[in-house]
Amino acid sequence: MNGRFPLFAALEQAGAFAVSDTTSPYTLQRALDRFAFGLDLVLDAIGARIAAARP
């Protein structure tokens, strides 16, 4: 990163991106499942904000 993203580098050094569950391998399917879960949360939040903004 060469100092371009100091906050990101600090988070990485603190272990923020470490895989916490080491009992099972981190597979592509597991990554996709986690991504889909996170995306669902974001889209639900956006939908709630839109619904709340309607008169």
SULDA-V236829 format. One record per backbone hydrogen bond with DSSP energy under -0.5 kcal/mol. CO is the residue of the C=O (numbers start at 1). NH is the residue of the N-H. If there is no record, write none. Layout:
CO | NH
CO | NH
This chain:
1 | 4
5 | 9
6 | 10
7 | 11
8 | 12
9 | 13
10 | 14
11 | 16
12 | 15
15 | 18
18 | 20
20 | 22
25 | 27
27 | 31
28 | 32
29 | 33
30 | 34
31 | 35
32 | 36
33 | 37
34 | 38
35 | 39
36 | 40
37 | 41
38 | 42
39 | 43
40 | 44
41 | 45
42 | 46
43 | 47
44 | 48
45 | 49
46 | 50
47 | 51
48 | 52
49 | 53
50 | 54
